[in-house]
Each structure stands twice: as C-alpha cells, then as structure tokens.
Amino acid sequence: MHAAAIVGWGHTPFGRLDLSLEALIQTAAREALGDAGISGADVDAVFLGLYNAGLTPDGFCASMVLGADEGLRYIPATRLENACASGSAALYAAMDAIASGRINTALVVGAEKMTALDGAGVTRALGAASYQAEEAGLSFPDIFARFASAYGERYGDPTLAMAHIAAKNHAAAMNNPLAQLKKPLSVEFCATVSEKNPLISDPLKMTDCSLVSDGAAAIVLTRADRAQDFRRAVGFRASVQVNDLLPLSAKDMTDFTAPRLAFERAYAWAGVSVSDISFAEVHDCFTIAELLVAEAMGLAPKGRGAEFIIAGGTGRQGLCPTNMSGGLKAKGHPVGATGVSMHVLAARQLCAEAGEMQLPDPKLGLAFNMGGGAVANYVSILERLS
C-alpha cells in the first residue's frame, strides 16, 4: 500500500514576504533536503507545483529548484499545474514516478508569489481557473458565494457555521508560527457585516475568504521500503485524485460530489472509515468550502454540516480536528504551495513535531486539496511508518 514515504520537509512562513519566487522555492527545498539528511545528489527528479497564471512573469520555473543545491543540476525537473491543487499534483506525480520504479527519490516543491500584484491582478489571475466559456468575469469569491447561496436556499442559512469555521481557524493559527494571520476573531465578529468585515460577494464576508499569500513548502519522497534508512518517515495509506467537469452549471451547488467520491475511494483503499481519521487538513479557500468538505468527508449528513460544526465537531476537541494549522483561511493560501503544505503539516502531526499545534497521539491524518470549484480533488490518508 505504501509505495512512497515522506522522509523530509521544509516550509517557509506564509504571508507578504520580501522574497522572490525563486528564493521561496529554494529556501523550502534546502530545508527539506537538510531535514531528510540528504543532498541534491541523492535526488533523482524534481517536481514543482506552481499555478502562476500571470501572478509573476516567471513562466518557466521548474529548474529554479535546481539552484537550491549543486547536486540537483542536470536531473529532470517538471512543473505541474492544477489550479489550487497544483502542489498535490506535483506530489502525486512524484509518487507515481516512484511507484513505477523509474526513480527512487524525489524532491517536491509547491510555491507561489502572489503579493507582487495588486488585488485586481490577483483576482484576475485566480479567475483564470474557472470555466471561461460561462464564468469569465466571475471572481472566486463570486463562485463560492454561489455555493453558499445554493446551500442556504436548500438547507438554511450557513452564516453562523461559516463564522464558527473562521473563528476556529483563526484561533488555530495562533499556535502556528508559520501562519500569515495570527489574530483571534470572535464568532460574532465573523458572523456580522461591518466596516471591518465587509461583504466581498454576498453572502461571503472578508472573514469567509482565504488570504493572498507568498510562500513555499517542500517534501522529500523516497521508496517506502527505504523508510528505515531515515530518522522518521510518513507513508500513504491512500492517495486518490478525482476530477469533475469544469462548468459550475454541471454541478449540484449544494454538494461537493467529486470530493465525496474522492473521500469514499480513499477510505476504501485504506480500509478505514471517517471515524478512524485522527485529524484533517482541508481546503478552506472559503468557509463554505470547509462546511461542504465536512459533509463530503462523511462527518455529517448532507444539510447537517452546519449544526455539526457549530457543536464543535471539527474543533480541537471534536470528532475530527480540522485545520489545526489555521487552514487556508488564516495560515495562508499561496496557491501552488497549499497542497504540499497540507502534507508537511500532517506529517509533522503524525511525527509529534507540530509544536503548539500538536494533537494527542494521532494515528491517521487526512489531507484534502482542491482546485477550482470542486474540480480537481486530492485526498491523502497518511500514517507514520518509522
């Protein structure tokens, strides 16, 4: 079941950083190599997850990773893009290369430099990940506002549950030294439209939206049968990708159908159920997404996710602690870095290296990374090997 294992990782802070895209990539890569106790000469291939879409002028970036270590020069390097799931796309491509026997060890980096553009530029770049034939001109807040409105019409107003998600994730980010926004917010503040919490796209307020971020994360992957050669290792009980059609018009906007299929297939592959999951890092690009993910995971029936969340089901003491890193909402969301970051933070939890974020004795961790409006969906179930 374990073809590949995570044996090292690196992670820059997320936020508005005075570092170039190249510097972000190389900083995370060097940290991951050092953490694994290897040099670039021990790596067979490099995989870079990067969305870009005009966020920077650097359109040909894969070989930027090679500058992190002189031993990396002249090895294969490939960039992967799958919208906000670009980091997981790179990670899964590396796992496939290892499983095929073509390589033994890979360096995976996810990165994004977003703050070099103004708000309008970032909105335009991110909007390129939607279906242009029908959705051109919509921002991603507009897209997820449609999910929230449809859910509210069928199941009742999700505003309070979304406020609980925002407040929970901001509280969790206080324990994450790498998080972009370490500022506690009350449920009441997050639930209320105000001068400091304006509507972005009705019904989504500023506190319902993830951040514009710079950052990078990196992972060293190797064959799972080599895990004992490293000081610790985390393996994949399951790694599932499910893609759906791009147009929103083809979807039930009250349900994350493709993510639900990805979770179901991952549980079946791993031989577990949702009750066996110790914690999850999930794609809360907007708070309504985390609500819909909770239902897709099977934590709550359709239409019952709001009450589950309000009751604390995804909190630190809940059935499935979710986004104890702060999530995209408060940790930050440098698009190409996000999927790799989720796996790094899950691995740290499983190896009891999560600092103040640490949960008591976790056995199985879950990472869910999503591109677009539930279009590209990646579910990993992770466990410690050594």
BELUR-V142246 format. One record per residue. SS is DSSP state (H for helix, E for strand, - for the rest). Layout:
# BELUR-V142246
SS  SS
This chain:
# BELUR-V142246
-  -  -  E  E  E  E  E  E  E  E  -  -  -  E  -  -  -  -  -  H  H  H  H  H  H  H  H  H  H  H  H  H  H  H  H  -  -  -  H  H  H  -  -  E  E  E  E  E  -  -  -  -  -  -  -  -  -  -  -  -  H  H  H  H  H  H  H  -  H  H  H  -  -  -  E  E  E  E  E  -  -  H  H  H  H  H  H  H  H  H  H  H  H  H  H  H  H  H  -  -  -  -  -  E  E  E  E  E  E  E  E  E  -  -  -  -  -  H  H  H  H  H  H  H  H  H  -  -  -  -  H  H  H  H  -  -  -  -  H  H  H  H  H  H  H  H  H  H  H  H  H  H  H  H  -  -  -  H  H  H  H  H  H  H  H  H  H  H  H  H  H  H  -  -  -  -  -  -  -  -  -  -  -  -  -  H  H  H  H  H  -  -  -  -  -  -  -  E  E  E  -  -  E  E  H  H  H  E  -  -  -  -  E  E  E  E  E  E  E  E  E  E  H  H  H  H  H  H  -  -  -  -  E  E  E  E  E  E  E  E  E  E  -  -  -  -  H  H  H  -  -  -  -  -  -  H  H  H  H  H  H  H  H  H  H  H  H  H  H  -  -  -  H  H  H  -  -  E  E  E  E  -  -  -  E  H  H  H  H  H  H  H  H  H  H  H  -  -  -  -  -  -  -  H  H  H  H  H  H  -  -  -  -  -  -  -  -  -  -  E  E  -  -  -  -  H  H  H  H  -  -  -  -  H  H  H  H  H  H  H  H  H  H  H  H  H  H  H  H  -  -  -  -  H  H  H  -  -  -  -  -  -  -  E  E  E  E  E  E  E  -  -  -  -  E  E  E  E  E  E  E  E  E  -  -
